[in-house]
């Protein structure tokens, strides 16, 4: 569903006419090599397109306007090979509507000590050419990423690849449509928000649809398609005996398949890339969608439970950023704590889960397909996938509406294996230790107003979400190993006082 090779970034190299044709020819040759090297680097998720060297305000404006008008272009990679007087860039940067990264590099890795002369110095002026460009971007208050290092350095490649993934998610959001099936869970605050402000800031649209709109598609699913999908379930998961053909609950599996087929058709017709539902609004459905939602998330759709459209949009953005990477990404919920006493030799941990809707992309092993009572919603017991997430680093990220701005809150985690079997827990789950510890991390998260519906990812890092927040103009608060509560609270106060976002 998500192919990042559909997207491209443009390498725009800055110089000026002052140096003459020979020097500019050399600059172009170097730019060709840099573009090719970046395009061929391991992990580069998008295409890298070389643009002509720009030396005039008119040329800079034209390339920025062309980037705006090219749907496949998700951002500009700018490199000041020589000195490019930055006032030439003002009109172009004012017009630019795509994300910007400043690659502060030079063609030569090393200074040629024995042969260096003024010709070399004039051609290789990135050190101060980049500072001139950097001043103007700061003077214009432009959100951008600065990457410093040699263009062949794997670290530079990794940083640029992260930015490209964030830019792809930003581009996806510009045309993304989120379907809110039903409404918000009653009386809940954090899942509400200003959908108009979200569209102005992030680009995606959120509109409401009645459950009846979905039920029409569910009821149109054919018996043959249902049988084929049930066979796919049996090939893909460890299906409980009662759900197999001839089992006592076979019709419940068929109903889950019917809902999945209808939901897929509804989303395709939208076309939508994310959706929400709520257990309080199921009229016409026989069970709350569990297995269908899990499988749709696995295919790249964003999802938020209880009408949480911000969680759906965040999960979709994370799915785009994580496309092709190892590790999974899912909507999840901070559910319950393990709080051992001091001196017990155990870390305080959080068990993340949800009633049903956790994506199997984070499963450590083959999920089991089971059916259990739900206890809320007043419908038949729903079918769901049950599994544990594997140990390893992860992040939780949530987007919240603070009334005057949007805020992204992120927490670094270490997922661990449960110390005992969870034989009676009929849902997917991940057990994690927040960094630096649960006391500090949970305190900081609560001070920041973070949602209980984060996006959980073992594929992405802090940098992915930070880049996405930066290019979207969203306040970003990260909680990690070096978080100190006094400092964290002060950052919140400073951001509130300055109204920077």
C-alpha positions in Angstrom: 0.0 0.0 0.0 2.9 2.4 0.8 5.8 2.7 -1.7 8.2 5.5 -0.8 9.8 5.2 -4.2 6.8 7.0 -5.5 8.4 10.1 -3.9 11.5 12.1 -4.8 13.7 14.8 -3.2 15.5 17.4 -5.3 19.2 18.2 -4.7 19.6 21.9 -5.4 23.2 23.2 -5.4 23.9 26.9 -4.7 26.7 29.0 -6.2 27.0 32.3 -8.1 28.1 33.6 -11.5 31.2 35.3 -10.0 33.4 32.1 -10.3 33.1 31.7 -14.1 32.1 28.9 -16.4 35.0 26.5 -15.6 34.4 26.6 -11.8 30.6 26.2 -12.3 31.2 23.2 -14.6 33.2 21.6 -11.8 30.5 22.4 -9.3 27.9 20.7 -11.5 30.1 17.6 -11.9 30.5 17.4 -8.2 26.7 17.8 -7.7 26.1 14.9 -10.1 28.4 12.7 -8.0 26.8 13.8 -4.8 23.2 13.2 -6.1 24.2 9.7 -7.4 26.0 8.9 -4.1 22.9 9.8 -2.1 20.5 8.0 -4.4 22.6 4.8 -4.2 23.2 4.9 -0.5 21.9 2.1 1.7 18.5 2.8 3.1 17.7 5.8 0.9 13.9 5.4 0.8 13.0 7.8 -2.0 14.5 8.9 -5.4 17.1 11.7 -5.4 16.8 14.0 -8.4 19.6 16.4 -9.4 18.5 19.9 -10.4 20.7 22.5 -12.2 23.2 24.6 -10.2 21.4 27.8 -9.2 23.3 31.1 -9.4 20.6 33.8 -9.6 17.5 34.8 -7.7 15.3 34.0 -10.7 16.7 30.4 -11.0 16.2 29.8 -7.3 12.6 31.1 -7.4 11.9 28.9 -10.5 13.2 25.7 -8.8 11.2 26.4 -5.6 8.0 27.0 -7.6 8.6 23.9 -9.6 9.0 21.9 -6.5 5.7 23.2 -5.2 4.0 22.1 -8.4 5.5 18.6 -8.6 3.4 16.1 -6.6 6.2 13.6 -6.4 8.6 16.1 -4.9 8.5 15.9 -1.1 11.3 18.4 -0.3 14.5 20.1 -1.3 18.0 19.1 -0.3 20.0 22.3 -0.5 23.8 22.4 -0.7 26.0 25.5 -0.9 28.9 24.1 -2.8 30.5 27.6 -3.0 29.5 30.9 -1.6 25.9 31.7 -2.7 24.9 35.2 -1.5 21.8 34.4 0.5 19.7 37.4 -0.4 19.3 35.6 -3.8 17.4 32.9 -1.9 14.8 35.1 -0.2 12.1 35.0 -2.9 12.5 31.3 -3.6 12.4 30.3 0.1 9.4 32.5 0.7 7.6 30.7 -2.0 8.7 27.2 -1.1 5.9 25.1 0.3 7.9 21.9 0.7 10.2 20.7 3.5 13.8 21.8 3.4 17.0 20.2 4.5 20.3 22.0 4.5 23.1 19.5 3.7 26.2 21.2 4.9 28.9 19.2 3.2 31.7 19.6 0.7 32.8 17.5 -2.3 36.3 16.7 -1.0 36.5 14.8 2.2 40.1 15.8 2.9 42.1 19.0 2.5 44.8 18.3 -0.2 47.6 19.6 2.0 50.4 19.4 -0.6 48.5 20.9 -3.5 45.8 23.2 -2.1 45.7 26.6 -3.8 43.3 29.5 -4.2 41.5 27.8 -7.1 40.7 24.9 -4.8 39.6 27.3 -2.0 37.3 29.3 -4.4 35.6 26.2 -5.6 35.2 24.5 -2.3 33.7 27.1 -0.1 31.0 25.1 1.7 32.3 25.9 5.1 31.3 29.6 4.9 28.8 29.3 2.0 26.7 27.1 4.3 26.9 29.6 7.1 25.6 32.4 4.8 22.7 30.2 3.8 22.1 29.1 7.4 21.9 32.7 8.6 19.2 33.6 6.1 17.1 30.5 7.0 17.4 31.4 10.7 16.6 35.1 9.9 13.5 33.9 8.0 12.6 31.6 10.9 12.4 28.7 8.4 11.8 25.2 9.8 14.4 22.9 8.3 16.9 20.2 9.2 20.6 20.8 9.1 22.9 17.8 8.3 26.6 18.3 8.7 29.3 15.9 7.4 30.8 14.4 4.3 28.3 13.3 1.7 29.7 9.8 1.7 29.5 9.3 5.4 26.9 6.6 6.4 25.8 8.8 9.3 24.9 11.6 6.8 23.0 9.0 4.7 21.1 7.8 7.8 20.1 11.3 8.8 19.0 12.2 5.4 17.0 9.0 5.0 15.2 9.7 8.3 14.3 13.2 7.0 13.1 11.8 3.7 10.8 9.4 5.5 9.4 12.2 7.6 8.9 14.3 4.4 7.1 11.4 2.8 4.7 11.3 5.8 4.3 15.0 5.5 3.5 14.7 1.8 1.0 11.9 2.5 -0.8 14.0 5.1 -1.4 16.8 2.6 -4.0 14.7 0.8 -4.9 12.2 3.5 -8.5 11.6 4.4 -9.5 10.1 7.8 -12.9 8.6 8.3 -14.4 9.0 11.7 -17.0 6.2 11.8 -19.4 7.2 14.6 -18.3 9.9 17.0 -16.0 10.3 20.0 -16.2 8.1 23.1 -18.6 10.0 25.3 -17.2 12.5 27.8 -13.6 11.7 26.8 -11.4 14.9 26.3 -8.1 14.0 24.8 -9.5 12.2 21.8 -11.4 15.4 20.8 -9.8 18.3 19.0 -10.0 21.0 16.3 -10.3 19.3 13.0 -10.1 22.6 11.0 -6.9 23.5 12.8 -5.5 20.1 12.1 -6.2 20.5 8.4 -4.6 23.9 8.4 -1.5 22.7 10.2 -1.0 19.1 8.9 -3.1 18.9 5.8 -5.3 15.9 6.4 -9.1 16.0 6.5 -11.2 14.4 9.1 -14.9 13.8 8.4 -17.6 11.9 10.2 -19.6 8.9 8.8 -22.5 7.0 10.2 -22.1 3.4 11.0 -24.8 2.7 8.5 -22.5 4.0 5.8 -20.1 1.2 6.7 -22.9 -1.4 7.2 -24.0 -1.1 3.6 -20.6 -2.3 2.5 -20.5 -5.0 5.1 -23.8 -6.5 4.0 -22.7 -6.5 0.4 -19.8 -8.9 1.0 -20.3 -12.2 -0.9 -20.2 -15.6 0.6 -17.4 -16.6 -1.7 -15.3 -13.7 -0.7 -15.9 -14.4 3.0 -14.9 -18.1 2.5 -11.7 -17.0 0.7 -10.8 -14.6 3.5 -11.4 -17.2 6.2 -9.0 -19.5 4.3 -6.5 -16.7 4.4 -6.9 -16.3 8.1 -6.2 -20.1 8.5 -3.1 -19.9 6.4 -1.7 -16.8 8.2 -2.6 -17.3 11.9 -3.0 -20.0 14.5 -6.8 -20.1 14.4 -8.6 -21.4 17.5 -10.4 -24.7 17.0 -13.8 -23.2 17.7 -13.3 -20.8 14.8 -12.4 -23.4 12.3 -14.8 -25.0 9.9 -17.3 -27.1 11.9 -16.3 -25.2 15.1 -18.9 -23.8 17.5 -17.9 -20.2 16.7 -17.2 -20.5 13.0 -19.9 -17.9 12.2 -18.1 -15.4 14.3 -15.0 -15.7 12.2 -17.1 -15.4 9.1 -18.7 -12.3 10.5 -15.2 -10.8 11.2 -14.3 -11.6 7.6 -17.6 -9.9 6.4 -16.7 -6.8 8.4 -13.2 -6.7 7.1 -14.4 -7.0 3.5 -16.9 -4.2 4.0 -14.4 -2.0 5.9 -11.8 -2.4 3.1 -14.4 -1.5 0.5 -15.6 1.5 2.4 -12.0 2.8 2.9 -11.1 2.2 -0.8 -14.2 4.0 -2.0 -13.3 7.0 0.3 -10.5 6.9 -0.5 -9.3 7.0 3.1 -5.9 6.2 4.6 -7.1 6.1 8.2 -10.2 5.7 10.3 -11.7 5.5 13.7 -14.6 3.6 15.3 -16.0 3.4 18.8 -17.6 0.6 20.8 -20.4 3.0 21.8 -21.7 3.2 18.2 -22.0 -0.2 16.6 -25.6 -0.1 15.3 -25.9 -2.7 12.5 -22.6 -4.5 13.3 -22.7 -7.8 15.1 -19.2 -7.3 16.7 -16.7 -4.6 17.3 -14.1 -4.8 14.5 -11.0 -6.4 16.1 -9.3 -8.7 13.6 -10.3 -6.4 10.6 -8.8 -3.4 12.2 -5.6 -5.2 13.1 -5.2 -6.5 9.5 -5.9 -3.1 8.0 -3.3 -1.4 10.2 -0.9 -4.1 9.1 -1.5 -3.0 5.5 -0.6 0.6 6.3 -3.9 2.2 7.4 -3.9 4.6 10.4 -6.4 3.8 13.2 -7.6 5.4 16.4 -10.1 3.8 18.8 -13.0 5.6 20.4 -13.1 8.2 17.7 -9.5 9.3 18.2 -8.8 10.8 14.8 -5.5 12.3 15.9 -4.2 8.8 16.8 -5.4 7.5 13.4 -3.5 10.3 11.6 -0.4 9.8 13.7 -0.4 6.1 13.2 -0.8 6.6 9.4 2.1 9.0 9.4 4.2 6.5 11.3 3.2 3.7 8.9 4.5 5.9 6.0 7.7 6.7 7.7 8.3 3.1 8.7 7.6 1.6 5.2 10.2 -1.0 4.4 11.9 -0.8 7.8 12.4 -3.7 10.2 10.0 -3.6 13.2 6.4 -2.9 13.6 4.2 0.1 14.2 0.8 0.2 15.9 -1.9 2.1 17.7 -1.8 1.2 21.3 -2.8 2.3 24.8 -1.0 2.6 28.1 -3.1 0.1 30.0 -1.8 -1.0 33.4 1.4 -0.8 35.5 3.7 -3.1 37.3 5.0 -1.2 40.4 7.3 -3.4 42.4 8.5 -2.0 45.8 12.0 -0.4 46.1 14.7 -3.0 46.5 12.7 -5.8 44.8 15.2 -5.9 41.9 12.6 -5.2 39.3 11.9 -2.2 37.1 8.5 -0.5 37.1 6.9 -1.2 33.8 3.8 -0.5 31.7 1.7 -3.1 29.9 0.5 -1.6 26.6 -2.5 -3.1 24.9 -6.0 -2.3 23.8 -9.4 -4.1 23.9 -8.7 -5.5 20.4 -6.9 -3.2 18.0 -3.1 -3.8 18.1 -1.3 -4.2 14.8 0.3 -7.7 14.2 3.3 -5.9 12.6 4.6 -5.8 16.2 4.1 -9.5 16.9 7.2 -11.4 18.0 5.7 -14.7 16.7 2.8 -16.0 14.7 -0.3 -14.5 16.2 -3.2 -16.7 17.4 -6.7 -15.9 16.2 -9.1 -16.2 19.1 -12.6 -15.1 20.2 -13.4 -13.9 23.7 -16.2 -11.8 25.3 -15.5 -8.0 25.3 -17.7 -6.9 28.2 -18.5 -3.5 26.7 -20.3 -2.5 23.6 -23.3 -4.8 24.0 -22.4 -6.9 20.9 -21.3 -10.5 20.2 -17.8 -11.5 21.3 -15.3 -10.2 18.7 -12.5 -12.1 17.0 -9.0 -10.8 17.5 -5.3 -11.6 17.1 -3.4 -12.3 20.3 0.4 -11.9 20.6 3.3 -10.3 22.4 5.7 -7.7 21.0 9.4 -8.7 20.9 12.0 -7.1 23.2 14.0 -4.1 22.0 14.0 -0.3 21.7 10.7 1.4 20.8 9.0 4.8 21.0 5.5 6.0 21.9 4.4 9.2 20.2 1.1 11.1 20.6 -0.4 14.2 19.0 -2.6 16.3 21.3 -4.6 19.5 20.8 -3.6 22.1 23.5 -6.2 24.5 22.3 -3.8 27.1 20.9 -1.5 24.7 19.2 -0.8 21.0 18.6 1.9 19.2 20.6 3.7 16.0 19.9 4.8 14.1 23.0 7.3 11.2 22.6 8.6 8.7 25.1 11.6 6.4 24.5 11.0 2.8 25.7 12.7 -0.5 26.2 10.4 -3.4 25.4 11.0 -6.4 27.6 9.6 -10.0 27.7 6.9 -10.5 30.3 8.4 -12.3 33.4 5.5 -14.7 33.4 3.1 -16.2 30.9 -0.1 -14.2 30.2 -2.3 -17.1 29.6 -5.6 -15.4 30.5 -5.0 -12.1 28.8 -7.0 -12.3 25.5 -5.4 -9.3 23.7 -2.2 -8.3 22.0 0.3 -6.6 24.2 3.8 -5.0 24.7 5.5 -4.7 28.1 7.9 -1.8 28.3 10.1 0.2 30.6 10.0 3.9 29.8 13.3 5.8 29.9 14.8 6.9 32.1 12.3 5.1 34.4 8.5 4.9 34.7 8.3 7.5 37.5 10.1 10.2 35.5 8.6 9.3 32.1 5.0 9.0 33.3 5.3 12.3 35.3 6.7 14.1 32.3 4.1 12.6 29.9 1.3 13.7 32.2 2.8 17.3 32.6 2.9 17.5 28.8 -0.7 16.3 28.5 0.2 13.3 26.4 -2.7 11.1 25.3 -3.3 7.5 26.5 -3.6 6.5 22.8 0.0 6.8 21.5 1.5 5.4 18.3 3.9 2.6 19.3 6.8 1.8 17.0 9.8 -0.5 17.0 10.8 0.6 13.5 11.1 4.4 14.1 13.3 6.5 16.4 13.0 9.9 18.1 14.5 11.5 15.0 11.8 10.4 12.7 9.1 12.0 14.8 11.1 15.1 15.6 11.7 15.7 11.8 8.0 15.2 11.1 7.0 17.6 13.9 9.6 20.2 12.7 8.4 20.3 9.1 4.8 20.3 10.3 5.3 23.2 12.7 4.3 21.2 15.7 5.7 21.6 19.2 7.8 18.5 20.1 8.6 17.2 23.5 10.8 14.1 23.9 11.1 12.1 27.1 14.2 9.8 27.2 17.2 8.7 29.2 18.5 12.2 29.9 15.1 13.7 30.9 15.1 15.7 34.1 11.7 16.8 35.4 12.7 20.3 36.4 14.1 21.0 33.0 11.2 19.4 31.2 8.7 21.4 33.1 10.6 24.6 32.3 10.6 23.7 28.6 6.8 23.4 28.8 6.6 26.8 30.5 8.9 28.5 28.0 6.9 27.1 25.1 3.7 28.3 26.7 5.1 31.7 27.4 6.7 32.3 24.0 3.8 30.9 21.9 6.5 29.7 19.5 4.0 27.2 17.9 
